[in-house]
Amino acid sequence: MERRRLISSAAVGGVALGAVAAALPRPAIAQSMPEIKWRMPSSFPKSLGTLYGGAEMLAAKVAAMTDNKFQIRPFAAGEIVPPLAVLDAVQNGTVEIGQTASYYYVGKDPTFAFGSTVPFGFNTRQQQAWMLHGGGLTLMNEFLKDYNVTSIIGGNTGAQMGGWFRKEIKTPDDIKGLKFRIAGLAGAVIAKMGGVPQQIGGGDIYPALEKGTIDAAEWVGPYDDEKLGFYKVAKYYYYPGWWEGNAQLWIYVNLDKMKELPPAYQAVLEAACAEVNTWMQAKYDADNPAALRRLVANGTELRPFSREIMQAAYKASFEVYDELAAKNPKFKKVYDSWKAFREDEFLWFRVAENTYENFVYSQSAAEARAKK
């Protein structure tokens, strides 16, 4: 009897609580905050569900956290802004916000490269450690003030592959004259090695490679590269992407619009970007292995860059940095911070991370060989 009475009381209490909850006013953010609608062009095509998917996820999270009061509408590359013109659109107020990679804008100033990555730089964790705890984000946002833009970390691809080549690349001499689609400061390094860098939006790479307008192209890694079909027009897939130990993406916001945004909405935007950042890296790590197996099954030939090429590229990279630092004070300020942080990070990772990884990866490889 007592048990039935308790259950009955609990049920009545549940109904009562539900009625009270329904009668309660909506959250303060839904009552008192303004309705705001922003447009967000992306540098990436809709077919890339991780890169452009990050923009869609960001918009959905912001809407959910504000009861649809703050709406951000994403647009794929080319829909309202060309893929490599997102910065310009945000800067001049054509749009309020944009999703892009900062190294697409090294033609304006090579300092932009540090926002995403530079050759022989950080891995994802090191990049974000520098940004969030080593002063990198502060430096980049100081730099971006001249462009009327502020930035929020919005994703990362992790270490990338070395790209697709129509012919084998065995020595540094094979780089000479090579028309290579490549982004950021890596283009300057390829040029120093005698190549001909080309910066092309993701959706335009396939036809350029197919027609022979370019000889080689890098994009991201197996999952995205498979979607874009590069294996159909180039046979050799090289690794590693020494120019992209990570590739950090950014949400650029017009500085005036950010200042006008209520603080609560600013916090929502930053929280949504942080969630997208974690999601994107995890998704690439989960999806790349199976995609690489499929590419190999379809006839792709994996090739490592030779040590000779890697050493020549390393030397050329730091020659480029030193030359730029000597003539560009903005570049030098960020480069000095990056270089000092890199020295400490690399030392730490050699002690623990690299030692651990070298052992377990070699053991895994040995076990795989033993099964054959």
C-alpha positions as CSV (number, residue, x, y, z in Angstrom):
1,M,0.0,0.0,0.0
2,E,2.7,2.4,1.0
3,R,4.7,1.6,-2.2
4,R,1.6,2.3,-4.4
5,R,1.0,5.6,-2.5
6,L,4.6,6.6,-3.2
7,I,4.4,5.8,-6.9
8,S,1.1,7.6,-7.2
9,S,2.5,10.7,-5.4
10,A,5.6,10.6,-7.6
11,A,3.5,10.5,-10.7
12,V,1.3,13.3,-9.6
13,G,4.4,15.3,-8.6
14,G,5.9,14.6,-12.1
15,V,2.8,15.9,-13.8
16,A,2.7,19.0,-11.5
17,L,6.4,19.7,-12.2
18,G,5.8,19.4,-15.9
19,A,2.9,21.8,-15.7
20,V,5.0,24.3,-13.7
21,A,7.9,24.0,-16.2
22,A,5.6,24.6,-19.1
23,A,4.3,27.7,-17.3
24,L,7.7,29.1,-16.5
25,P,9.0,31.9,-18.7
26,R,11.4,31.0,-21.5
27,P,15.1,31.5,-20.8
28,A,16.3,35.0,-20.4
29,I,18.4,34.8,-23.6
30,A,15.2,34.0,-25.6
31,Q,13.2,36.8,-24.0
32,S,15.6,39.7,-23.8
33,M,18.2,39.2,-26.5
34,P,17.8,40.6,-30.0
35,E,17.2,38.6,-33.2
36,I,20.3,38.7,-35.3
37,K,20.9,37.1,-38.7
38,W,24.4,36.8,-40.2
39,R,25.7,35.4,-43.5
40,M,28.8,33.1,-43.4
41,P,30.5,32.3,-46.7
42,S,33.0,29.4,-46.6
43,S,36.1,28.7,-48.6
44,F,35.0,25.1,-49.0
45,P,32.5,23.3,-51.3
46,K,29.4,21.5,-49.9
47,S,30.8,18.1,-51.0
48,L,33.4,18.3,-48.2
49,G,31.2,17.3,-45.2
50,T,33.9,17.8,-42.7
51,L,35.3,21.2,-43.8
52,Y,32.0,22.8,-44.9
53,G,30.2,20.5,-42.4
54,G,32.0,22.5,-39.7
55,A,30.3,25.7,-41.0
56,E,26.9,24.0,-40.9
57,M,27.5,22.6,-37.4
58,L,28.5,26.0,-36.1
59,A,25.4,27.6,-37.4
60,A,23.2,24.8,-35.9
61,K,24.9,25.1,-32.5
62,V,24.6,28.9,-32.3
63,A,20.9,28.7,-33.2
64,A,20.2,25.9,-30.7
65,M,22.0,27.8,-27.9
66,T,20.0,31.0,-28.5
67,D,16.6,29.6,-29.2
68,N,17.1,30.7,-32.8
69,K,17.5,34.3,-31.8
70,F,21.1,34.3,-33.3
71,Q,21.0,32.8,-36.8
72,I,24.1,32.3,-39.0
73,R,23.4,31.1,-42.5
74,P,26.4,29.3,-44.1
75,F,27.1,29.5,-47.9
76,A,29.4,27.1,-49.7
77,A,32.4,28.4,-51.7
78,G,31.3,30.4,-54.7
79,E,27.7,30.8,-53.7
80,I,28.0,34.4,-52.7
81,V,31.8,34.8,-52.4
82,P,34.7,33.2,-54.3
83,P,36.5,30.6,-52.1
84,L,39.6,32.7,-51.7
85,A,37.8,36.0,-51.1
86,V,36.2,35.3,-47.7
87,L,38.6,37.6,-45.9
88,D,37.8,40.5,-48.2
89,A,34.0,40.0,-47.8
90,V,34.3,40.0,-44.0
91,Q,36.8,42.9,-43.9
92,N,34.6,45.2,-46.0
93,G,31.3,44.2,-44.3
94,T,29.8,42.5,-47.3
95,V,29.2,39.6,-44.8
96,E,29.5,39.5,-41.0
97,I,31.4,36.3,-40.6
98,G,33.3,33.7,-42.7
99,Q,34.9,30.3,-42.5
100,T,38.3,30.0,-44.1
101,A,42.0,29.2,-43.8
102,S,44.3,32.1,-43.0
103,Y,47.2,31.0,-45.2
104,Y,45.0,31.6,-48.3
105,Y,45.9,35.3,-47.9
106,V,49.7,35.2,-47.8
107,G,49.5,37.3,-51.0
108,K,48.3,40.2,-48.8
109,D,50.9,39.5,-46.1
110,P,52.9,36.4,-45.4
111,T,52.1,36.8,-41.7
112,F,48.7,35.3,-42.4
113,A,50.3,31.9,-42.8
114,F,51.0,31.5,-39.1
115,G,47.3,31.4,-38.4
116,S,46.9,28.1,-40.2
117,T,50.4,26.5,-40.6
118,V,53.8,26.9,-42.1
119,P,56.1,24.2,-43.5
120,F,57.9,22.1,-40.9
121,G,55.8,23.7,-38.1
122,F,53.5,22.5,-35.4
123,N,51.2,19.5,-35.2
124,T,47.6,20.2,-34.2
125,R,48.2,20.1,-30.4
126,Q,51.3,22.2,-30.7
127,Q,49.5,24.8,-32.9
128,Q,46.7,25.1,-30.5
129,A,49.0,25.2,-27.5
130,W,50.8,28.2,-29.1
131,M,47.5,29.9,-30.0
132,L,45.8,29.5,-26.7
133,H,48.7,29.5,-24.2
134,G,51.7,30.8,-26.0
135,G,50.4,34.1,-27.2
136,G,49.7,33.1,-30.9
137,L,46.0,34.0,-30.9
138,T,46.7,37.4,-29.4
139,L,49.4,38.1,-31.9
140,M,47.3,37.1,-34.8
141,N,44.3,39.1,-33.7
142,E,46.5,42.2,-33.2
143,F,47.7,41.6,-36.8
144,L,44.1,41.2,-38.1
145,K,43.0,44.6,-36.7
146,D,44.5,46.2,-39.8
147,Y,41.9,44.2,-41.8
148,N,39.0,45.0,-39.5
149,V,38.7,41.4,-38.6
150,T,39.0,39.3,-35.4
151,S,39.3,35.5,-35.4
152,I,38.2,32.4,-33.5
153,I,39.7,28.9,-33.9
154,G,37.2,26.9,-36.0
155,G,38.7,23.5,-36.8
156,N,41.8,21.6,-37.8
157,T,42.5,18.8,-40.3
158,G,45.6,17.4,-38.5
159,A,48.7,16.4,-40.5
160,Q,48.0,16.3,-44.2
161,M,49.2,14.2,-47.1
162,G,51.8,15.4,-49.6
163,G,49.4,15.4,-52.5
164,W,48.8,13.9,-55.9
165,F,51.4,13.8,-58.7
166,R,51.1,12.7,-62.3
167,K,54.6,11.5,-62.3
168,E,57.0,10.2,-59.6
169,I,59.1,12.7,-57.6
170,K,62.4,11.2,-56.5
171,T,64.9,14.1,-56.1
172,P,64.8,17.9,-55.6
173,D,65.5,18.3,-59.3
174,D,62.1,16.8,-60.0
175,I,60.5,19.8,-58.3
176,K,62.0,22.2,-60.8
177,G,59.4,23.4,-63.3
178,L,56.6,21.4,-61.5
179,K,53.2,23.2,-61.6
180,F,51.9,22.5,-58.1
181,R,48.7,23.5,-56.5
182,I,49.7,24.3,-53.0
183,A,48.6,26.8,-50.3
184,G,50.3,29.3,-48.0
185,L,54.0,29.8,-47.5
186,A,54.6,26.4,-48.9
187,G,54.2,28.1,-52.3
188,A,57.2,30.3,-51.6
189,V,59.2,27.2,-50.6
190,I,58.3,25.3,-53.7
191,A,59.2,28.4,-55.8
192,K,62.6,28.6,-54.0
193,M,63.1,24.9,-55.0
194,G,62.4,25.7,-58.6
195,G,58.7,24.8,-58.8
196,V,55.7,26.8,-60.0
197,P,53.2,27.1,-57.2
198,Q,49.5,27.6,-57.9
199,Q,46.8,28.6,-55.4
200,I,43.4,27.2,-56.5
201,G,40.2,26.7,-54.6
202,G,39.3,23.2,-53.7
203,G,36.5,22.8,-56.2
204,D,38.7,23.9,-59.1
205,I,41.6,21.5,-58.5
206,Y,40.2,18.4,-60.2
207,P,39.7,19.9,-63.7
208,A,43.1,21.7,-63.5
209,L,44.8,18.4,-62.7
210,E,42.8,16.5,-65.3
211,K,43.6,18.9,-68.1
212,G,47.3,19.1,-67.2
213,T,47.1,22.8,-66.3
214,I,48.9,21.7,-63.1
215,D,51.2,18.7,-62.6
216,A,50.4,18.0,-59.0
217,A,48.0,19.1,-56.2
218,E,47.7,18.9,-52.5
219,W,44.5,19.3,-50.6
220,V,43.9,17.6,-47.2
221,G,44.1,13.9,-46.8
222,P,42.5,10.6,-47.9
223,Y,38.9,11.3,-46.8
224,D,38.6,14.6,-48.6
225,D,40.9,13.7,-51.5
226,E,38.8,10.7,-52.3
227,K,35.6,12.8,-52.4
228,L,37.2,15.2,-54.8
229,G,38.3,12.3,-57.0
230,F,42.0,13.2,-57.5
231,Y,42.9,9.5,-57.7
232,K,41.2,9.3,-61.0
233,V,43.5,11.8,-62.7
234,A,46.8,11.4,-60.8
235,K,48.4,8.1,-59.8
236,Y,51.0,8.9,-57.2
237,Y,50.0,9.9,-53.7
238,Y,52.9,11.3,-51.7
239,Y,53.4,11.7,-47.9
240,P,53.9,13.5,-45.6
241,G,52.6,17.0,-46.3
242,W,55.7,18.6,-44.8
243,W,54.1,22.0,-45.3
244,E,51.1,21.0,-43.1
245,G,51.8,19.2,-39.9
246,N,48.4,20.7,-39.1
247,A,46.0,23.0,-40.9
248,Q,44.0,25.3,-38.6
249,L,40.8,26.8,-39.9
250,W,39.3,30.1,-38.8
251,I,36.1,31.8,-38.2
252,Y,36.7,35.4,-39.3
253,V,34.3,38.0,-37.9
254,N,34.0,41.6,-39.0
255,L,35.5,43.6,-36.0
256,D,32.7,46.2,-36.0
257,K,30.0,43.5,-36.1
258,M,31.7,41.6,-33.2
259,K,31.8,44.7,-31.1
260,E,28.1,45.2,-31.7
261,L,27.3,41.5,-30.8
262,P,25.9,41.2,-27.3
263,P,28.4,39.6,-24.9
264,A,26.2,36.5,-24.4
265,Y,26.1,35.9,-28.2
266,Q,29.9,36.4,-28.3
267,A,30.2,33.6,-25.7
268,V,27.8,31.4,-27.6
269,L,29.8,31.9,-30.8
270,E,33.1,31.0,-29.1
271,A,31.6,27.9,-27.4
272,A,30.2,26.7,-30.7
273,C,33.5,27.2,-32.5
274,A,35.3,25.2,-29.8
275,E,32.9,22.3,-30.3
276,V,33.4,22.4,-34.0
277,N,37.2,22.5,-33.6
278,T,37.1,19.3,-31.5
279,W,34.6,17.6,-33.8
280,M,36.5,18.3,-37.0
281,Q,39.9,16.9,-35.9
282,A,38.2,13.8,-34.5
283,K,36.2,13.2,-37.6
284,Y,39.3,13.3,-39.9
285,D,41.2,11.0,-37.6
286,A,38.3,8.5,-37.7
287,D,37.6,8.7,-41.4
288,N,41.0,8.9,-43.0
289,P,42.2,5.3,-42.4
290,A,39.3,3.6,-44.3
291,A,39.5,6.2,-47.1
292,L,43.2,5.5,-47.5
293,R,42.5,1.8,-47.9
294,R,39.9,2.5,-50.5
295,L,42.3,4.7,-52.5
296,V,45.0,2.0,-52.5
297,A,42.4,-0.6,-53.6
298,N,41.5,1.7,-56.5
299,G,45.0,1.8,-57.8
300,T,46.6,4.7,-55.9
301,E,50.3,4.3,-55.4
302,L,51.6,5.5,-52.1
303,R,55.1,7.1,-52.1
304,P,57.1,8.7,-49.3
305,F,59.0,11.9,-50.2
306,S,62.7,11.0,-50.3
307,R,64.9,12.2,-47.4
308,E,66.8,14.2,-50.0
309,I,63.6,16.1,-50.9
310,M,62.6,16.6,-47.3
311,Q,66.0,18.0,-46.3
312,A,66.1,20.4,-49.3
313,A,62.5,21.6,-48.5
314,Y,63.5,22.1,-44.8
315,K,66.5,24.2,-45.7
316,A,64.4,26.2,-48.2
317,S,61.6,26.8,-45.7
318,F,63.8,28.5,-43.1
319,E,65.6,30.5,-45.8
320,V,62.2,31.8,-46.8
321,Y,61.3,32.7,-43.1
322,D,64.5,34.5,-42.5
323,E,64.2,36.5,-45.7
324,L,60.6,37.5,-44.8
325,A,61.5,38.4,-41.2
326,A,64.4,40.6,-42.4
327,K,62.0,42.8,-44.5
328,N,58.6,42.5,-42.8
329,P,58.3,43.6,-39.1
330,K,54.8,42.1,-38.7
331,F,56.1,38.7,-39.9
332,K,59.1,38.9,-37.7
333,K,57.1,39.7,-34.5
334,V,54.9,36.6,-35.0
335,Y,57.8,34.4,-36.3
336,D,60.0,35.1,-33.2
337,S,57.2,34.0,-30.9
338,W,56.4,30.9,-33.1
339,K,60.1,29.9,-33.3
340,A,60.7,30.1,-29.6
341,F,57.6,28.1,-28.8
342,R,58.4,25.6,-31.4
343,E,61.8,24.9,-29.9
344,D,60.3,24.1,-26.5
345,E,57.4,22.1,-27.9
346,F,59.7,20.0,-30.1
347,L,61.9,19.2,-27.1
348,W,59.0,18.1,-25.0
349,F,57.4,16.0,-27.7
350,R,60.7,14.3,-28.4
351,V,61.0,13.2,-24.8
352,A,57.5,11.7,-24.3
353,E,55.2,11.8,-27.3
354,N,57.6,10.8,-30.0
355,T,59.3,8.1,-28.0
356,Y,56.0,6.5,-27.1
357,E,54.7,6.8,-30.7
358,N,57.8,5.4,-32.3
359,F,57.7,2.3,-30.1
360,V,54.0,1.5,-30.4
361,Y,53.8,2.2,-34.1
362,S,56.8,0.0,-34.8
363,Q,55.3,-2.8,-32.6
364,S,52.0,-2.5,-34.5
365,A,53.8,-2.7,-37.8
366,A,55.8,-5.8,-36.7
367,E,52.6,-7.5,-35.5
368,A,50.9,-6.8,-38.9
369,R,53.9,-8.3,-40.8
370,A,53.8,-11.4,-38.5
371,K,50.2,-12.0,-39.5
372,K,51.0,-12.1,-43.2
